[in-house]
Amino acid sequence: MRVFVTGASGHIGSAVVSDLLAAGHEVVGLARSQASAAAVTGLGATALRGDLDDPDALAAAAADADGVIHLAFKHDVLFSGGVSEALSAEWGAVKAFGDALAGSCKPLVWASGVAGESRERILTEEDPSSPSAEGSGRADAEIAVLRLAQRDIRASVVRIPPITHSAMDRTGFARMLIAMARENGFAGYPGDGANRWPAGHTLDVARVFRLALEKAPPGTRWHPAGDEGIPVREIAQSIGDHLGLPTKSVPADELPSYFGPFMATLIANNTPVSTATTRRVLGWVPSHPGLFEDFDKLDYFD
């Protein structure tokens, strides 16, 4: 297949591009800068200069491809407080790809996540994400993407675990938590820390995107988590042990000062997932190290 990939030079995107190429696919990667274009071509793919603010270019690239994997998101804008701008670009991409691929039966694989969810029970691939009150959040975009199956698009969603780790991870949540522990002098966790977060190795996550492109039925969700739910207290304990720092509970009213405004809205969420359907239907089996093994072997604490 000729596959158009947005976010192709990023942490997960570069792994997805490499996995696609190794499987024999041709890849065109969206690159918003010359440095990103060089990174994409360095992987062996074709770079297409552009960004999420040009929906016409997105639509044209999608129409010219046999399938689309959408990984790009304005995380830098989101973290700096530009929530509306980041979500506006996400919704623009939904419309652009929906209009370009309608009636084609081509695959569209969308990157979403579970960090914003909080459930009393394990989240399965059959469970829809929780819509926002405003109807314009990232989970709402995920819901809209899956509805594109009604327009004869083989749309599916990969819900990336909040911690995606490997030697390729330079700015993810794991490194953010480690930096916070260093800054505060202790490794913190919310409340009793019993809430659980999933984690996945970058290469295992990338493989699910490729498998979904190749064979996911329309309107489906996938969970690429090698660790389906680690208590946040245990993540903090591992960070503290590696740094030689104490591990402490952070009271609810102090979460923003320790974790920052954005992470404080997520850190107490309970988001364990099941990967049973992903394994059974896509034939996916994680084969790379878990989070704690990567903590022990990689440069996370250098």
Rosetta blueprint (number, residue, H / E / L):
1 M L
2 R E
3 V E
4 F E
5 V E
6 T E
7 G L
8 A L
9 S L
10 G L
11 H H
12 I H
13 G H
14 S H
15 A H
16 V H
17 V H
18 S H
19 D H
20 L H
21 L H
22 A H
23 A L
24 G L
25 H L
26 E E
27 V E
28 V E
29 G E
30 L E
31 A E
32 R L
33 S L
34 Q H
35 A H
36 S H
37 A H
38 A H
39 A H
40 V H
41 T H
42 G H
43 L H
44 G L
45 A L
46 T E
47 A E
48 L E
49 R E
50 G L
51 D L
52 L L
53 D L
54 D L
55 P H
56 D H
57 A H
58 L H
59 A H
60 A H
61 A H
62 A H
63 A H
64 D L
65 A L
66 D L
67 G E
68 V E
69 I E
70 H E
71 L L
72 A L
73 F L
74 K L
75 H H
76 D H
77 V H
78 L H
79 F H
80 S L
81 G L
82 G L
83 V H
84 S H
85 E H
86 A H
87 L H
88 S H
89 A H
90 E H
91 W H
92 G H
93 A H
94 V H
95 K H
96 A H
97 F H
98 G H
99 D H
100 A H
101 L H
102 A L
103 G L
104 S L
105 C L
106 K L
107 P E
108 L E
109 V E
110 W E
111 A E
112 S E
113 G E
114 V L
115 A L
116 G L
117 E L
118 S L
119 R L
120 E L
121 R L
122 I L
123 L E
124 T L
125 E L
126 E L
127 D L
128 P L
129 S L
130 S L
131 P L
132 S L
133 A L
134 E L
135 G L
136 S L
137 G L
138 R H
139 A H
140 D H
141 A H
142 E H
143 I H
144 A H
145 V H
146 L H
147 R H
148 L H
149 A H
150 Q H
151 R H
152 D L
153 I L
154 R E
155 A E
156 S E
157 V E
158 V E
159 R E
160 I E
161 P L
162 P L
163 I E
164 T E
165 H E
166 S L
167 A L
168 M L
169 D L
170 R L
171 T L
172 G L
173 F H
174 A H
175 R H
176 M H
177 L H
178 I H
179 A H
180 M H
181 A H
182 R H
183 E H
184 N H
185 G L
186 F L
187 A E
188 G E
189 Y E
190 P E
191 G L
192 D L
193 G L
194 A L
195 N L
196 R E
197 W E
198 P E
199 A E
200 G E
201 H E
202 T H
203 L H
204 D H
205 V H
206 A H
207 R H
208 V H
209 F H
210 R H
211 L H
212 A H
213 L H
214 E H
215 K H
216 A L
217 P L
218 P L
219 G L
220 T E
221 R E
222 W E
223 H L
224 P L
225 A L
226 G L
227 D E
228 E E
229 G E
230 I E
231 P E
232 V H
233 R H
234 E H
235 I H
236 A H
237 Q H
238 S H
239 I H
240 G H
241 D H
242 H H
243 L H
244 G L
245 L L
246 P L
247 T E
248 K E
249 S E
250 V E
251 P L
252 A H
253 D H
254 E H
255 L H
256 P H
257 S H
258 Y H
259 F H
260 G H
261 P H
262 F H
263 M H
264 A H
265 T L
266 L L
267 I L
268 A L
269 N L
270 N L
271 T L
272 P L
273 V E
274 S L
275 T L
276 A H
277 T H
278 T H
279 R H
280 R H
281 V H
282 L H
283 G L
284 W L
285 V L
286 P L
287 S L
288 H L
289 P L
290 G L
291 L H
292 F H
293 E H
294 D H
295 F H
296 D H
297 K H
298 L L
299 D L
300 Y L
301 F L
302 D L
